[in-house]
């Protein structure tokens, strides 16, 4: 609302009568009779809308008008108490008559000026800094507050997706499944307390075309293909690989990679309590996890964990090394689960270092 008009002048525009769509060519006149105040504005100002013949269509004290905030180049609207509306594109004249009104500062900030480039650059720099240095902290916080039931829902949803799109029921005998499961349970007995929400279980699936494959889901479900058990029956090798997958769960690599992959926006939304449709899909179906791959840092950490866990459980820590050495010697591409992992030479060298650290 204006405090008074600055000039005895008029503004050209158009008027709408109350409850009518008829348009009148009109002008807004502002007449002030009082003396200037300390603010530089004049009190006792009367606003009138006059048609092209000078007839008064509406009149009221300027302080009684409802004046819309300025919005880009949209016409300014002034509404009189009786419902008459005056419109004009002459923004400068309205500002001269009334002084700044509600929203004027925002319009001024929206104008393109050289400083806007600096503000935009600063905003982009801030976003980059948050992504580069703050995302890890946000991811850690999101992992901490993720409820256990949500983690289990992720596992359940992804197992359903795997069974629907990729897998057939296992063809391994009960005896072979029991033998590998015993290795898995022995490792778990030496793995310590699982993270919040993790409930370890080992599943076997026949996945044609995927070869020897094993993967760990965030909630502790480990899926191993029939081809893996058939090609690598050695219990020390099984212990090394299963220990590696248990390491992914124990160090919560799955959840961390999930939150990093779906981006900063969703992490912030999750922390704020608004998950949105994407997070609902992730939590209820787990489909997004199909596109995730652990980074090299996570893989190196899981290798170290697997070697140490196998040793504590009484298995030869060389098992994981033998697996990678044999895969490296096979013709063709490595199994799918090795994609985006460290190269074999670097990996074998690092595993050797982990084994030497055990005093072997």
C-alpha positions as CSV (number, residue, x, y, z in Angstrom):
1,X,0.0,0.0,0.0
2,X,1.3,3.4,-0.9
3,X,1.9,6.2,1.7
4,X,1.1,9.0,-0.7
5,X,1.7,10.2,-4.2
6,X,4.8,12.2,-5.2
7,X,3.3,14.3,-8.1
8,X,0.2,16.0,-9.2
9,X,0.1,14.1,-12.4
10,X,-1.8,11.4,-14.4
11,X,-1.1,7.9,-15.8
12,X,-2.5,6.6,-19.0
13,X,-4.1,3.2,-19.1
14,X,-7.5,1.5,-19.1
15,X,-10.3,0.8,-16.6
16,X,-12.8,-2.0,-15.9
17,X,-16.1,-1.1,-14.3
18,X,-17.2,-3.2,-11.3
19,X,-18.6,-6.6,-12.2
20,X,-18.1,-5.8,-15.9
21,X,-15.7,-6.9,-18.6
22,X,-16.1,-3.6,-20.5
23,X,-12.8,-1.7,-21.1
24,X,-12.6,2.1,-20.9
25,X,-9.7,4.1,-22.2
26,X,-8.8,6.0,-19.0
27,X,-6.2,7.7,-17.0
28,X,-5.3,7.7,-13.3
29,X,-5.1,11.1,-11.7
30,X,-3.5,11.8,-8.4
31,X,-4.0,15.1,-6.6
32,X,-2.5,16.0,-3.3
33,X,-3.3,19.0,-1.2
34,X,-1.3,18.6,2.0
35,X,2.2,19.9,2.7
36,X,5.3,17.6,2.3
37,X,6.3,15.4,5.2
38,X,9.7,14.4,6.3
39,X,9.5,11.3,4.1
40,X,9.2,13.4,1.0
41,X,5.7,12.0,0.2
42,X,2.5,14.0,0.3
43,X,-0.3,13.1,2.6
44,X,-4.0,13.6,1.8
45,X,-3.7,12.3,-1.8
46,X,-6.8,11.5,-3.8
47,X,-6.7,9.0,-6.7
48,X,-9.3,9.3,-9.5
49,X,-9.9,7.2,-12.7
50,X,-11.1,9.5,-15.5
51,X,-12.5,8.3,-18.9
52,X,-11.5,9.9,-22.2
53,X,-14.1,12.7,-21.7
54,X,-12.9,13.6,-18.2
55,X,-15.8,11.9,-16.3
56,X,-14.8,10.4,-13.0
57,X,-15.3,6.6,-13.0
58,X,-14.0,6.0,-9.5
59,X,-12.3,7.9,-6.8
60,X,-10.7,7.1,-3.4
61,X,-7.9,8.0,-1.1
62,X,-4.6,6.6,-2.4
63,X,-4.2,4.7,0.8
64,X,-7.4,2.8,0.2
65,X,-6.3,1.3,-3.1
66,X,-5.0,-2.2,-3.5
67,X,-1.9,-2.0,-5.7
68,X,-0.5,-5.3,-7.1
69,X,3.2,-5.9,-6.7
70,X,5.3,-5.4,-9.9
71,X,5.7,-8.7,-11.8
72,X,8.1,-8.4,-14.8
73,X,6.4,-6.6,-17.6
74,X,2.9,-7.6,-16.7
75,X,0.4,-4.6,-16.4
76,X,0.1,-3.0,-13.0
77,X,-3.4,-3.3,-11.4
78,X,-4.9,-0.8,-9.0
79,X,-8.2,-1.8,-7.5
80,X,-10.6,0.8,-6.0
81,X,-12.8,0.1,-3.0
82,X,-15.9,0.0,-5.3
83,X,-14.3,-2.7,-7.5
84,X,-13.2,-0.5,-10.3
85,X,-9.8,-1.7,-11.7
86,X,-7.2,0.5,-13.4
87,X,-4.4,-1.1,-15.5
88,X,-1.3,0.4,-17.0
89,X,2.0,-0.7,-18.5
90,X,3.6,2.5,-17.4
91,X,5.5,1.1,-14.4
92,X,7.7,4.1,-14.0
93,X,4.7,6.4,-13.7
94,X,3.1,4.2,-11.0
95,X,6.4,4.2,-9.1
96,X,6.6,7.9,-9.4
97,X,3.1,8.4,-8.1
98,X,3.2,5.9,-5.2
99,X,6.8,5.3,-4.4
100,X,7.9,1.7,-3.8
101,X,5.2,-0.8,-3.0
102,X,5.1,-4.4,-1.8
103,X,7.3,-6.5,-4.1
104,X,9.3,-3.7,-5.6
105,X,12.5,-4.8,-4.0
106,X,12.0,-8.3,-5.5
107,X,11.4,-6.9,-9.0
108,X,14.5,-4.8,-8.7
109,X,16.6,-7.9,-7.7
110,X,15.2,-9.8,-10.7
111,X,16.4,-7.2,-13.2
112,X,19.4,-8.4,-15.3
113,X,22.5,-6.5,-14.3
114,X,26.2,-7.4,-14.2
115,X,25.9,-8.3,-10.6
116,X,23.4,-11.0,-11.5
117,X,26.2,-12.9,-13.3
118,X,28.3,-12.7,-10.1
119,X,25.4,-14.0,-8.0
120,X,24.7,-16.9,-10.4
121,X,28.4,-17.8,-10.5
122,X,28.5,-17.7,-6.7
123,X,25.4,-20.0,-6.5
124,X,27.0,-22.5,-8.9
125,X,30.2,-22.4,-7.0
126,X,28.2,-23.1,-3.8
127,X,26.4,-26.0,-5.4
128,X,29.7,-27.5,-6.6
129,X,31.3,-27.1,-3.1
130,X,28.3,-28.9,-1.5
131,X,28.5,-31.7,-4.1
132,X,32.3,-32.0,-3.8
133,X,32.7,-31.8,0.0
134,X,29.3,-31.9,1.6
135,X,27.6,-34.8,-0.2
136,X,29.6,-37.4,1.7
137,X,28.3,-35.9,5.0
138,X,24.8,-35.7,3.7
139,X,25.0,-39.3,2.5
140,X,26.3,-40.5,5.9
141,X,23.5,-38.7,7.7
142,X,20.9,-40.2,5.3
143,X,22.3,-43.7,5.9
144,X,22.1,-43.2,9.7
145,X,18.5,-42.2,9.6
146,X,17.3,-44.7,7.1
147,X,14.9,-47.0,9.0
148,X,15.6,-50.7,9.1
149,X,12.3,-51.6,7.4
150,X,13.3,-49.4,4.4
151,X,16.6,-51.3,4.0
152,X,14.8,-54.6,4.1
153,X,12.2,-53.3,1.5
154,X,15.1,-52.4,-0.8
155,X,16.4,-56.0,-0.6
156,X,13.0,-57.5,-1.1
157,X,12.2,-55.3,-4.0
158,X,15.5,-56.0,-5.8
159,X,15.2,-59.8,-5.3
160,X,11.8,-59.6,-6.9
161,X,13.2,-57.7,-9.8
162,X,16.1,-60.1,-10.2
163,X,13.7,-63.1,-10.1
164,X,11.4,-61.5,-12.6
165,X,14.0,-60.2,-15.1
166,X,17.3,-62.1,-14.7
167,X,17.2,-65.3,-12.8
168,X,15.8,-68.8,-12.8
169,X,15.5,-71.0,-9.7
170,X,18.8,-72.6,-8.6
171,X,19.8,-75.9,-10.0
172,X,22.3,-76.7,-7.3
173,X,21.6,-79.7,-5.1
174,X,20.6,-79.3,-1.5
175,X,23.9,-80.7,-0.4
176,X,25.9,-78.2,-2.5
177,X,23.7,-75.3,-1.2
178,X,24.2,-76.5,2.4
179,X,28.0,-76.7,1.9
180,X,28.3,-73.1,0.7
181,X,25.8,-71.8,3.3
182,X,27.9,-73.4,6.0
183,X,30.9,-71.3,4.7
184,X,28.7,-68.2,4.8
185,X,27.5,-68.8,8.3
186,X,31.0,-69.5,9.6
187,X,32.1,-66.1,8.2
188,X,29.1,-64.4,9.8
189,X,30.0,-65.9,13.2
190,X,33.3,-64.0,13.0
191,X,32.0,-60.8,11.3
192,X,30.8,-59.0,14.4
193,X,27.5,-57.1,14.8
194,X,25.8,-56.3,11.5
195,X,24.8,-52.7,10.7
196,X,21.3,-51.4,11.5
197,X,18.7,-53.0,9.3
198,X,21.0,-55.8,8.0
199,X,19.6,-59.4,8.1
200,X,22.1,-61.6,6.4
201,X,20.9,-64.4,4.1
202,X,22.4,-66.3,1.2
203,X,20.4,-67.0,-1.9
204,X,21.3,-69.1,-5.0
205,X,20.0,-68.3,-8.4
206,X,20.7,-69.6,-12.0
207,X,21.4,-66.5,-14.1
208,X,22.1,-67.6,-17.7
209,X,24.7,-65.5,-19.4
210,X,26.0,-63.8,-16.2
211,X,28.7,-66.3,-15.4
212,X,30.2,-66.6,-11.9
213,X,28.6,-63.7,-10.1
214,X,27.9,-62.6,-6.6
215,X,26.3,-59.5,-5.3
216,X,25.4,-58.0,-1.9
217,X,22.2,-55.9,-1.3
218,X,22.1,-53.2,1.3
219,X,20.0,-55.2,3.7
220,X,22.4,-58.2,3.9
221,X,21.0,-60.4,1.2
222,X,23.8,-62.0,-0.8
223,X,23.0,-63.6,-4.2
224,X,25.4,-66.1,-5.7
225,X,24.9,-67.7,-9.1
226,X,25.0,-71.4,-9.8
227,X,27.9,-70.8,-12.2
228,X,30.0,-69.4,-9.4
229,X,29.6,-72.5,-7.2
230,X,30.2,-74.8,-10.1
231,X,33.4,-73.0,-11.3
232,X,34.8,-72.2,-7.9
233,X,34.0,-75.0,-5.5
234,X,37.1,-74.4,-3.4
235,X,35.8,-73.3,0.1
236,X,38.7,-70.9,0.5
237,X,37.8,-69.1,-2.7
238,X,34.1,-69.1,-1.6
239,X,35.1,-67.7,1.8
240,X,37.1,-64.9,0.2
241,X,34.4,-63.9,-2.2
242,X,31.6,-64.2,0.4
243,X,33.7,-62.3,2.9
244,X,34.1,-59.6,0.2
245,X,30.3,-59.3,-0.2
246,X,29.7,-59.3,3.6
247,X,32.2,-56.4,3.7
248,X,30.0,-54.4,1.3
249,X,27.1,-54.9,3.7
250,X,29.0,-54.3,6.9
251,X,30.4,-51.0,5.6
252,X,27.1,-50.0,4.1
253,X,28.5,-49.5,0.6
254,X,25.1,-50.3,-1.0
255,X,23.2,-47.5,0.8
256,X,26.0,-45.0,0.3
257,X,26.3,-45.7,-3.4
258,X,22.5,-45.6,-3.7
259,X,22.3,-42.2,-2.2
260,X,25.2,-40.8,-4.1
261,X,23.8,-42.2,-7.4
262,X,20.4,-40.7,-7.1
263,X,21.9,-37.3,-6.3
264,X,22.1,-34.5,-3.9
265,X,18.5,-33.3,-4.4
266,X,17.0,-36.6,-3.2
267,X,19.4,-36.8,-0.3
268,X,18.4,-33.4,0.9
269,X,14.7,-34.2,0.3
270,X,15.1,-37.4,2.3
271,X,16.8,-35.6,5.2
272,X,14.0,-33.0,5.1
273,X,11.4,-35.8,5.4
274,X,10.0,-35.6,1.8
275,X,11.1,-38.6,-0.2
276,X,8.9,-38.1,-3.3
277,X,8.1,-40.6,-6.0
278,X,11.7,-41.6,-6.8
279,X,12.5,-42.5,-3.2
280,X,9.3,-44.4,-2.9
281,X,10.3,-46.5,-6.0
282,X,13.7,-47.1,-4.5
283,X,12.4,-48.1,-1.1
284,X,9.5,-50.2,-2.3
285,X,10.9,-51.8,-5.4
286,X,14.7,-51.4,-5.4
287,X,14.9,-51.1,-9.2
288,X,17.4,-48.3,-9.1
289,X,20.0,-50.6,-7.5
290,X,20.2,-52.6,-10.7
291,X,22.1,-49.7,-12.3
292,X,24.5,-49.2,-9.4
293,X,28.1,-50.2,-9.4
294,X,30.5,-50.0,-6.5
295,X,33.4,-47.5,-6.9
296,X,37.0,-48.6,-6.7
297,X,37.3,-47.3,-3.1
298,X,34.4,-49.5,-2.0
299,X,35.8,-52.5,-3.8
300,X,39.3,-52.1,-2.3
301,X,37.8,-51.8,1.1
302,X,35.6,-54.9,0.6
303,X,38.7,-56.8,-0.6
304,X,40.5,-55.9,2.6
305,X,37.5,-56.9,4.7
306,X,37.1,-60.2,2.9
307,X,40.7,-61.2,3.4
308,X,40.7,-60.4,7.1
309,X,37.3,-62.1,7.7
310,X,38.3,-65.3,5.9
311,X,41.5,-65.5,8.0
312,X,39.6,-65.0,11.2
313,X,37.1,-67.7,10.2
314,X,39.9,-70.2,9.6
315,X,40.0,-70.1,5.8
316,X,43.1,-69.4,3.6
317,X,43.1,-65.7,2.9
318,X,44.8,-66.5,-0.4
319,X,41.4,-67.7,-1.6
320,X,40.3,-64.3,-2.9
321,X,43.6,-63.8,-4.6
322,X,43.3,-67.2,-6.4
323,X,39.8,-66.2,-7.6
324,X,41.0,-63.0,-9.2
325,X,44.1,-64.6,-10.6
326,X,42.0,-67.3,-12.3
327,X,39.5,-64.8,-13.6
328,X,42.4,-62.7,-15.0
329,X,43.7,-65.7,-16.9
330,X,40.4,-66.6,-18.5
331,X,39.7,-65.5,-22.0
332,X,37.1,-62.8,-22.8
333,X,35.6,-60.2,-20.6
334,X,35.5,-60.6,-16.8
335,X,32.2,-61.4,-15.1
336,X,29.7,-58.6,-15.0
337,X,30.1,-58.0,-11.2
338,X,33.7,-57.0,-11.9
339,X,32.8,-54.2,-14.2
340,X,34.2,-50.8,-13.1
341,X,36.3,-52.5,-10.5
342,X,40.1,-51.9,-10.1
343,X,42.2,-53.6,-12.7
344,X,43.4,-57.1,-11.9
345,X,47.1,-56.3,-11.5
346,X,46.5,-53.5,-9.0
347,X,43.9,-55.5,-7.2
348,X,46.1,-58.6,-6.8
349,X,49.0,-56.4,-5.6
350,X,46.7,-54.8,-3.0
351,X,45.4,-58.2,-1.8
352,X,49.0,-59.4,-1.4
353,X,49.5,-56.4,0.9
354,X,46.5,-57.3,3.0
355,X,47.7,-60.9,3.3
356,X,51.2,-59.8,4.3
357,X,49.6,-57.5,6.9
358,X,48.2,-60.7,8.5
359,X,51.8,-62.0,9.0
360,X,51.5,-64.6,6.2
